[in-house]
Amino acid sequence: MKSFFRTFFAVILASLFLTFWGIVLLFIFAAMITSETVQVHKNTYLIQTLSGEIPEYYPSTALPIIGDKHNHLTAILENLEKARVDDRIRGVILQVGGSDLGFAKKDEIRLRIKQLQEAGKPVYAYSRFLTSGNYYMISGCDSILLPPEGVLEIKGLAAEAMHFKGTLDAIGVKANLDRIAEYKAAAEPFLMDKMSDAYRENLTWLLEALFNDMVGTIADNRGVTRNRVLELMSTALFNAPQAYEDGLLDAVVYWDDLEEILGDDGKWKTISGDDYATVKRSELGLTGKKRIAVVHAQGVIAGGEDGYVLPFGLKMGAASVTKVLKSIQEDRGIAGVILRIDSGGGESIASDDIGHALFRLDEKKPSVVSMVDVAASGGYMIAYQCSTVVAMPHTITGSIGSITGKFNVRGLYNKLGITKDFLTIGPMADLFSDYRDFSEEEWEIIRSHHYKSYEDWVRRIAAARNLDFAVMDTLCKGRVWTGKQALDRKLVDHLGGLDVALALVKEKAGIPVNEEVKIEHFPKPKSFIERILEEGDMAAGAVPALLKIAAGFLTGDATPNRSLPLMTRSGQVEWVDPAILEGAFLWRIR
């Protein structure tokens, strides 16, 4: 039986090894068949999809999976900009589905729709299920179209917060968290079983601002009164024929019928957004000699390299971003820099590292920060260190506050029959032990250190934004603002998206506003071969180590009962004594 398990374990490892390289070959083949140059014919309609997960930029760490590489906001905005000046493009059809686009990203797309129309290019929107937010985004299109069985949802906005305190109580876990201050709501799910009054107040003014603008925009675009929009929202759900009768749609048609309606003699030429993304800006005269860098920083902020962290999603790695900013600072050929931030925050140290690199860059080159959907907490900690900050009217920003502490997991350990013994030498050695609460003396230390750090942060922001500390402090304490509200409170300098940021960085660099520039995006999307080589580096270290472990099982030399396998960043597998993997310290979060 022992021999059987040894053999079984070795076979599993070998299978994983072969599967990895099989996937590598599959992606190589996919990259080869998708590298063909596309041709755009005269009188072509661009069919741009707006659905699924749409990050601000294509993650440099992602493998180039077919169909996903161009499904990001930057590619979508560039496609619509190119279509505006491309004489071969007759018009644009937006295929709208469920997506994670926030209001600020929707607003940037709305601006592109308007620019297309001003250039004489009609824009049509087609959807099978149209949500309120997406209807807001495309309400200014020349025609909004649904199939007969399509559904239009038009209703108010809602926010809900999930609380875990009851769950933690049930399993024996107690949060020892200190937050600054009452509006910093990220700690509430672990400390409370419902929204605090401050959090409810914060959400209310955000939702009211978004809702009022949404209603006004829909009313203006559809040529009705605000009261009529509110009246329609009371119905909430409309089938396509009913929505058409109420003036919310322009036609009820099947997708297959669009060719006959929009084409010549019942025929049309189309190109997908994925294919059109391969058309270079230089082919359409949208480039120049002077170079402007656009750096994309998105996701939860942490140390190390960019990546993807469950359950948070994209990770903004401080090492990756600072490396890019420093390389741009040293590149004499780059005339100016735009840093696009789309992040709700993360580790305070990592945020400040990126902010400091931005500050140094801003001293050397004309720089502008452009906030996207969210640039709050750690995201704002980066942004304020630039001399010029731009936000969309509906960007979520602020949240200048902090959380720190730990979780006492002793109750859960007891339920599982786990006990801990301790040996400490010197004072406060087990300060962040997950086996007990902080003592009163320890709480005093934690809170004092925490507030000093927060106070220093607020003073630095106040100095950068030319505000008194007392005024700045009233804007902080975890409060969250829309971009429009932030402008009124001098937390940002201008309202707008990438277009406004580009105009500002040109002005700072002494470039005429109408002069085309060469836009270079960072971090550079890694080629398929580069990504595979990176994975290969990891595999080169990991596979021999795994095979060595497998050999240990075959010979009976392995001792998994006494240690744990740990994959390091270099791909090496090491056996680690579980005794050193202790503590549940929560890094200071902003």
N, C-alpha and C positions, 0 to 999 in steps of 0.2 A: 504493500500500500504506500509506504514511504517513497519507494522508487517511482510509483505511478505519479504522485503529486510533483516530484521533482521534474519528471519528463513533461508533465502537463504544463507546469510553469514555464519551462524553457520553450515549449512550442508556442505558448501565448506570446512571449516576448519576440520570438522570431516572426510570428504573424504580424505583430504590430510594426516591426521593422519593414517587412515587405509591403504592408499596406501604405506606410508613409511614402515609400519611393514609388509606389503605384500611383498615388495621388499626385506626386511631383510630375510624373510623366504625363498624366492627364492634363494638368495645368499647362505644361509646355505645349502640348498639342492644341489646347484651347487658345493660347496666346498666338500661335502660328496662324490659326484660321480666322482670327479676328483682327489681324494687322493689315488687312487690305484697305486701300484708299477708296473712299466713297466719291461718287460723282453726283453733283446737284444739277438737276435739269431746270430749264426755264419754266416759270409758272408752277413751282413746287410749293406745296403746303408743308410747313414744319409741324409735325405732330409731337408735342412736348408733353411727356407724362409728369404728373404731379401727384405722386402717391408713394406710400411706403415710408421707410426710414430715410429722411433727407437731412444729413448732417450739413454743416456749413461748408465743409470741404471734404474731399475724399481722403480718408485716413492714410497716411503714408505707410502705416504698418499693415494695411490690408492686402490680401492677395487679390489680384485682378480677376474677380469672378465675372463671367459674362453677364451683362445687363445691369451691373451694380456700379461699375467704375465711374459713370457719368451721372449717377443719381444723387447729386449733391447741389446745394444752393448755388455755389460758384459757377458750376457748369451750366445750370439752368439760366442764371442771369446772363452769362456770356452768350448762350445760344440765342436768347431773346434780343440781346444787343446786336449780335451779328445779323440776325434776321431783319432787324430794322434797316440796315444799310445794304443788305444783299439783294440786288436786283432780281436774282433768280427765285427768291422767296416771295410768293404771292400773298400769303397770309399765314396765320398761326392757329392751330387747333390745340387747346389745352385739354388733355385727358385727365380729369380730376378724380382722385379716389381718396381713401382715408390716408392720412399722413400725420407725421409728428411736427409739422411746421407750426411754429409759434407766430404770434401776431406780427412781430418785427420782420420775420422772414416773409410772411404773407404781404406785408407792406412793400418790401423791396420788389416782389413780383408784381404787385399792383402798379408800382412806378414804371416798371418795364412795359406793362400792358399799355399804359398811357402813352409812353414814348413810341411804341409801335403804331398806335392809332394816329398820333401826330405826324408820323411819317407816311401815312396813307395805307398802312397794312392792317387789314381787318383781323380781329382776334375773336375766335369762337371758343366757348367752353362746353365740353361734353362730359357728363357724369351719369352714373347709374344710381348713386346715392350721394346726395350733396348735403354736407353738414353746414351748420350755421357759420362756422369760421371760414370754411371754404367758399361759401356763398358770398360772404363779405369780401373775400379775396378776388373773386371773379365777377362781382356784381357790375363792374364797369365794362365788361366785354361787350362786343358788338352784338353777340347772340349767345344766350344760355340755352343749352339743349339737353333734354333727357329723353330716354326711350319711354314707351307707353307704360311700362311697369316700374319706371324709375320713381325714386322717392326724394323729396326735398324736405330737409329739416331746417326750420328757422325758429329759433327760440332764444331765451335768455342764457346768461352765463352762470355756471355753478362751480364751486370749488369744494372739495371734500378732503378731510385729513384723517388718515388712519392712525389709531393710537394703539400702542403695544403694552402699555403699563399693566393691564389686566393679565395679559399673556405672561409677562415677566414675573408678575406676582404668583401666577399659577405654577410656573416652573421653578421658582425660587431664585430669581435673578433680580437684583436691586441696582438701579442706576444711581451712581454717585457723580452727578454732572453739575458743573457750574456754568451758567450762561450769562453773557453780558449783551444786551440787557433784556427787558421784558418783551421786546419785539423780535428777539432772536428765536424763532419758532422751531428751528431744526431739532432742538432737544425735547420739545413738548411730547412727541409720541412716546418717549421713554419715561417721562415724569408725570404725565397727566392722562386722564381718560376722556378729555374733551378739550376743545379749543379754549385758550385763555381769552379774556376780553381784549387784550392787546393784539393778539393774533387775528381775532375776528375783525377788529378795527382795521388792521393792516390790509387784510384781504378785501374788506368792503371797499376801501378807497381805490384799490387796484381794479377790482371788478367793475365798479361804477365808471371809472375812467375808460376802461376798455369797452364796456357795454354802450356808453353814450356815443363813443366814436364809431362803433360798429353800426348802431342804428342810424346815425347821421350819414355815414358813408353809403349804406344801402339805400336810404331815402333819396339822396342826391343822385346816385347812379341809376336808380330805377324811375326817377321822376315822380315820386310820391311824397307824402308828408311823413314826418316822424310818427305821428299818431297812427297813420295807416300801417306803418311797419310794426308798431307795438300791437296793433289790433290783429295783424296776421300772425304775430308770434304767439298769441293766445291759442291759436289752432295747433301750432308746433309742427305737425307732420302733414305733408301734402303728397298725394300721388301726382304723377306728372300732369294729367289732364286738368286736375283741380288747380295746380300751381300755375298752369298756363292761363286758365280763366281768370285767376286773381292777379295776373300781370307779373308774376315772379319769374316766368320763363318766356322765351321767344318762340320756341317750337318744340313739338313732341315728335321725335323721329328716332328710328333705329340707326345704329352706327352704319350699317350697310347702305342706308339711303343717303348718307352724306355725300358719297361720291357722285351720285346723280344730281344732287342739289348744288354742290360747290364746283363740280368739274365742268369741263368743256365737252359738250355732247355726251354727257353722262360718264366721262372719264376724267380722272385726276392723277396728278403726280404727287407723291408724298415722300417725306424723309423723316425717319425717327430722330428723336432727340439724341439718342446714343450715337447714331451715325453722324448727325450734324455736329456733334461735339468734336469730331476729328477734323473739321474744317478750321484751319488756322486763322487767327485774327489778321495776320499779315496778308492773307489772300484778299482781304476786304478793306485794306487800308487802315485798319484799326491798330496800327503800331507805329512806333517812331524809333529814333536812335537813343534817346535818353531812357534809362532804365528806372522803373519804380518797383520796389519789392513789396509784395503783399504776403504777410506772414499770417498763417491761420493757426490759432491756438484755441482748441476746443476740448470740452470734456471736464471731468472731475480732476482737480489739480493735485498732483502728488509728485514725490521725488522719482528720479530715474528717467527711463525712456517713455516716449509715447506708446500707447497700447490700448488694450480693451480690458476693463476690469468688471467682472460680475459682482454685484448686480447693477453697478452704476453706469455701465456703458463705456463710452470713449474716455480715455485717460490723457490728460495733458501732462506730459512728463517734463519736469523742470530741466532735466539734463538736456533733453531734446530741444526745447524751446530756446534755452539760453545759448546753446551751441549755434543754432541758426542765427540768433540775434547778433552774436559776436562775429560770426563769419560775414554777415552783412555789414557790420560796422567796419570791418577791415577791407571790404570790397570797394575800392575807390570808384569803380564804374557805376555804382548804384547811387542815383541822385536823391532818392527819398524812400521812406518806408511807411507802410500802413500795417498796423497790427490789428487783425480782426479777432475779437474775443467773443467766444460763445461758451460761457462757463458759469455755473452757479456757485463755484468756490471749491474748497478742498483744504489741504494742509497749509497752514500759515507760513511755515518756513519755505516750502516750495513756491508759494505765491510770491513771497518777498524776493526770493532768488530771481524769479522771472522779472518782477517789477524793477529790481536793481539793474538787471541787464538792459531793460528797456530805457531806464533813466540814463545809463551810460551811452546807449545808442542815440538817444535824443540830444545829448550834448554834442555829438559828432555829425549827425545827419538830420535833415528835416524829417520829423516823425509825426504820425497821427494815429490815434487809437480809434478804431471803428467797432462799436458794440453791436452785437447781432441780437438774438433773442434774449439772452441773459448775460449780464456781466456784473454779477453781484458777489458780495462777500469777498472771497479770494480773487474773483474775477475783477472786482473794483480795486482790490489791493494792487493788482497789476496796473490797471488802467490809469489811476490817478498819478502815477509816476511819469506820465507823458505830458508834455506841455500843451497838447491839443487833444481833446476828447470829444468824439462824435457819437451820438446815440440815435437810434430810431425813436420816433415818438412813443412806441409801445415796447421798447426794450425794457426788461426788468433789471433794475440796477439798485445800488445801495447795499442793504443788508450788512451794514458795517457793524459787526458785533463778533462775538467769539464764544466757543464752547470748549470746555476741557473737562477731564475727569476720568472715571473708570467705571467698570461694572463689577459688582460683588456677586460672584457666581456660586458662593458656598451652598446656598439652598439647593441649587440644581445638583451640585456634587453629592450632597447628602442623599438626594432622591436616587441617584445612580450608584450609591454605595462607594463613592470616591472620597478619600480623605487626603489631607495634605499635612506634611510635617515641615517645620522651618528651622533653619539655622541662619542667624543674622549676626553680623559683626559691624558695629558702628551705628550711629543714629540714622533713623529714617530708611533703613536698608530695604524694608518691605513696604515702602510708601504706596506703591502701585500694585500691591498684591490683590489678586481677584478673589481672595478668601475672606475678606472682611471689608467693612465700611471704613471710610476715613474717620479718624478721631477728630475731636474739636480742634486740637492743636494743628493737626494736619490740614483740616479745612481752612484754617486761618492762613497757613502757608500757601495753599493752593490758590485761594481767592486773592490774596495779596499779590502773588506773582502774576496771576491772570489779569487782574485789573491794571497793574503797571504796564503789562504788555499792550493791553487794549488802549490805555491812555496814551502811550507812546505812538501807537498807530494813528489815533485820532489827531494828535498834535502834528504829525507828519502830513496827514491829509489836509488839515487846516492851513498849514504853511504852503503847501503846493497849490491849494485853491484860493489862497489869499482871503481866508476867513478867520474870524476870532475863534479860539478854542471853544468858548461857551456856545457860540452859534453852531459850530460844527458838531458839538456833542448832542445838540437837540436833533440834528439830522441823522444821527447814528443810532446806537442802542438796538441795532438789528432792524431798523425801519427799512422797508422796501418801497422803491419809487418806480414809476414809469419814466421813460426817457424825457417826456415832456415835463413831468413834475421835477425831475432832476435838473433840467435846464433852469427852471424857475428858481431852484435852490442853489445854483452855481456849482453843482456837482459835475456837470458836463458843460462844454462850450458851444456846441452846435447840434442841431437836429438834422438827421439824414442818414443815408446808407453809404454804400461803397462809392457812389458817384460823388457825393459831397466830400467824403474823405479824400478822394483822388484830386478833386479841385483844390482842396486846402493844402495838400502836400505839394502840389504843383506850385501854388502861390508861395509857399515857404521855400521851395527850391528855386524860385525865380524862373519857372517854366510858364510860358503863356498858357492860359486855361484852355484854349482851343487847339493847342498843339498835341498831337497824338504821341503817346509814349509806349515804350515796350514794358508790358506788365509781366513780372516774373513771380510765380507763386512758390511759396515755401511753407512747410518742408517739401522738397521735391518728391513727387510720387516715385517710389522706388520701382525700378523695372522688375519684371517677373524674375529674371535671373538673379538680381540683387536680393530679392526676398528669399528665393530658394537657397542662395548661398548662405544667408543668415540662418535659415532653418537648418541648412547643412552643417554650419558651424556648431549649432546646438546639438544636432544629431551626432556629429563627429565626437563630441564629448560624452553625450548621453548614451548612445548605443553601445560603445565598448563597455561603459560602466554597467549598463543593464545586463549585457552579456556576461560580465564578470560576476554580477549578482546571481544570474541564472546558473553560472558554473558553480557558484557556492552552494546553491540548492542541490545541484546534482551530486556534488561531492560531500554534502552535509556540513560544509564549513560556514554557511551563512547563519547569522544569529538575529533574525528579525524580531524575535521575542524580546530582545534586550535593547533594540534601537530602531530608529525610524528612517526611511529613505527620504532625502530632501534634495530636490532639483535646484541647483544654484543658477544664477543668471547666466553663467558661462555654459550651462548645459551639463555640468558635471553632477554626478549623483554621489552623495555622501551619506554615510550612516551617522545619524545625530542622536545623542542621548536625549530622551524626552525631558529630562530634568532641566535642560537649558531653555526649553520652549515654554516659558511660564510668563504669566502676567496678562492682564487684559487692559492695558493702558490705552486710552483713546487719545491720539495726538490732538493738539490744539487745532480745532477746525474753524476755518473762516470761509 
